[in-house]
Amino acid sequence: MLYSYELDTDKEGFYDITADVQDAIQKSGVRSGSCLVYCVHTTAGITINENADPDVVKDLLFALDKTFPDRPEFCHKEGNSAAHLKSTIVGCSVSIPVQDSRLVLGTWQGVYFCEFDGPRHRHFAVEIHVDH
C-alpha cells in the first residue's frame, strides 16, 4: 500500500512528518509490519532524529551547512550542489517497524522531511508492508 503526501517548504529546514506517516498506517489498517518513507527529490531527504528540542534541528542544519557549503568550484550549473551533497549524506528513505498499528519510534524520535534547496512544493511516499 502506497500513500503520497505533499508539503511546501522554505529555503532550508527539517519538517516533522511523523503524523503523516502515522496517518498512512491508520489508513492501511496494518497492525504489524513496517513502513518505508521515501523522498522523491535529489535535493531533499528523509531522516529520523529528536523531535523534542527544536535546537537539535538547528544544530543539524548548522553542521550540514558548515560541512557542505556552497563552493565556487562546483560544476553543477543549477548552483545547488551543496543541496545534492546534503541529500546524499542524509539519505532518501527510512524504514520503520509498525506494531499495534503504531510506528515503533523512541520517546524522542520523529520522522523528518529535510529540505536543502527550497522553497519548493515537495512530495514524499509512505509504503506500508504487512507481516505475514
C-alpha positions as CSV (number, residue, x, y, z in Angstrom):
1,M,0.0,0.0,0.0
2,L,1.5,3.3,-1.2
3,Y,0.4,6.7,0.1
4,S,1.6,10.0,-1.2
5,Y,1.9,13.3,0.7
6,E,2.9,16.8,-0.2
7,L,4.3,19.8,1.6
8,D,5.5,23.3,0.8
9,T,9.0,24.1,2.2
10,D,11.1,27.1,3.0
11,K,14.7,27.6,1.7
12,E,16.0,25.0,4.1
13,G,14.6,23.1,7.1
14,F,13.5,19.9,8.7
15,Y,9.8,19.2,8.7
16,D,8.3,16.8,11.2
17,I,6.2,14.4,9.1
18,T,5.6,11.8,11.8
19,A,1.9,12.4,11.9
20,D,1.6,11.9,8.1
21,V,3.5,8.6,8.4
22,Q,1.2,7.5,11.2
23,D,-1.8,8.6,9.1
24,A,-0.7,6.2,6.3
25,I,-0.5,3.4,8.8
26,Q,-4.0,4.1,10.1
27,K,-5.4,4.3,6.6
28,S,-3.8,1.0,5.7
29,G,-5.3,-0.9,8.6
30,V,-2.0,-2.7,9.2
31,R,-1.4,-3.9,12.7
32,S,2.1,-5.4,12.3
33,G,4.7,-4.8,9.6
34,S,6.9,-1.9,8.5
35,C,6.8,1.3,6.6
36,L,9.2,2.8,4.1
37,V,9.2,6.6,4.0
38,Y,10.8,7.8,0.7
39,C,11.7,11.2,-0.7
40,V,11.4,11.5,-4.5
41,H,13.7,14.5,-4.8
42,T,17.5,14.8,-5.2
43,T,18.0,17.9,-3.1
44,A,15.9,16.8,-0.1
45,G,16.0,13.8,2.3
46,I,14.3,11.8,5.0
47,T,15.7,11.1,8.4
48,I,14.8,10.1,12.0
49,N,16.0,12.3,14.8
50,E,15.0,14.0,18.0
51,N,11.7,15.9,17.9
52,A,11.5,17.2,21.4
53,D,14.1,20.0,21.3
54,P,14.0,22.3,18.2
55,D,17.6,23.2,18.8
56,V,18.6,19.8,17.6
57,V,17.3,20.6,14.1
58,K,19.0,24.0,14.2
59,D,22.3,22.2,15.1
60,L,21.9,19.7,12.3
61,L,21.3,22.3,9.7
62,F,24.2,24.4,11.0
63,A,26.5,21.4,10.9
64,L,25.4,20.4,7.4
65,D,25.9,24.0,6.2
66,K,29.4,24.0,7.7
67,T,30.3,20.6,6.3
68,F,28.8,21.2,2.8
69,P,29.0,24.9,2.0
70,D,28.3,26.3,-1.5
71,R,31.6,26.4,-3.3
72,P,32.5,28.3,-6.5
73,E,34.4,25.2,-7.7
74,F,31.2,23.2,-8.1
75,C,30.5,22.4,-11.7
76,H,26.7,21.8,-11.5
77,K,25.1,24.7,-13.4
78,E,22.0,25.0,-11.2
79,G,24.1,26.1,-8.3
80,N,22.7,23.7,-5.8
81,S,25.5,21.1,-5.5
82,A,25.6,21.6,-1.7
83,A,21.9,20.6,-1.5
84,H,22.7,17.4,-3.5
85,L,25.6,16.6,-1.2
86,K,23.4,17.1,1.9
87,S,20.7,14.9,0.4
88,T,23.2,12.1,-0.3
89,I,24.5,12.2,3.2
90,V,21.1,12.3,4.9
91,G,19.6,9.7,2.6
92,C,16.3,9.5,0.7
93,S,14.5,6.9,2.9
94,V,14.0,5.3,6.3
95,S,12.3,2.1,7.2
96,I,10.3,1.9,10.5
97,P,8.7,-1.1,12.2
98,V,5.0,-1.0,12.8
99,Q,3.5,-2.7,15.9
100,D,-0.1,-2.5,17.1
101,S,-0.8,0.0,14.2
102,R,1.8,2.4,15.6
103,L,5.2,3.5,14.5
104,V,7.9,1.9,16.6
105,L,9.9,5.0,17.5
106,G,11.9,6.0,20.6
107,T,10.5,8.5,23.1
108,W,12.3,11.5,21.5
109,Q,12.2,10.3,17.8
110,G,10.4,11.8,14.9
111,V,10.4,11.4,11.2
112,Y,11.6,14.4,9.2
113,F,11.5,15.6,5.6
114,C,14.7,17.5,5.1
115,E,14.7,20.4,2.7
116,F,18.0,21.6,1.3
117,D,17.0,23.6,-1.8
118,G,13.7,25.4,-1.2
119,P,11.4,26.9,-1.3
120,R,9.7,24.1,-3.1
121,H,6.5,22.1,-3.4
122,R,7.6,18.6,-2.4
123,H,6.3,15.1,-2.3
124,F,7.1,12.0,-0.3
125,A,5.8,8.5,-0.3
126,V,4.9,6.1,2.5
127,E,4.8,2.4,1.6
128,I,3.3,0.1,4.2
129,H,4.3,-3.6,4.4
130,V,2.3,-6.2,6.2
131,D,3.9,-9.0,8.3
132,H,2.6,-12.4,7.1
